[in-house]
Amino acid sequence: GGGPRYVAADQRALPFATSSFDAVACFFTSFGYGESVDHDKLIVEEVRRVIRRGGRFLLDLPHAEYVRSHLVPESSEARGLFVVKCSRRLVGNRVEKTVVVSEGGEIKSTWRESVRLYDAAEVTTLIESLGFRTNSSHSSFNPVATSHDRHIVISEAT
């Protein structure tokens, strides 16, 4: 049919031919979750491979300055029978987060997340070093928003 095709794949090795797309959007994806900047470089390199010259790349990531100044160290939320507790802390340029899910006081699941915070100049330099020209940068998808917790970079493949 003519509808969208959904594919689950590693962003560092996309199952598409070179120059397959006019645009690629990465919304709160694994960018920044790897152990090093090299992981993020591989993602951008792979996006550049599958996007046509002149194609657009939209990258959505946490707004580093906002996160640093508004980090909520602890939160707890009831979701039906479950309670989800999160603890967060800044460690260098990363947010380290632990999530604990419990039911009736019994822990059902625990996991950790770590995301790298990129300052605006840093992410622009990284993207532009890998074959893109930055066209614009935004701090929200909503132009009248008062909270600017996202960093949205729109660039063009060169």
Buried (B, 14 or more C-beta within 10 A) or exposed (E): EEEEEEEEEEBBEBEBEEBBBEEBBBEEEBBBBBEEBEBBBBBBEBBBBBBEEEBBBBBBBBBBBBBBEEEEEEEEEEEEEEBBBBBBEEEEBBBBBBBBBBEEEEEEEEEEEEBBBBBBEBBBEBBBEBBBEBEEBBBBEEEEEEEBEBBBBBBBBE
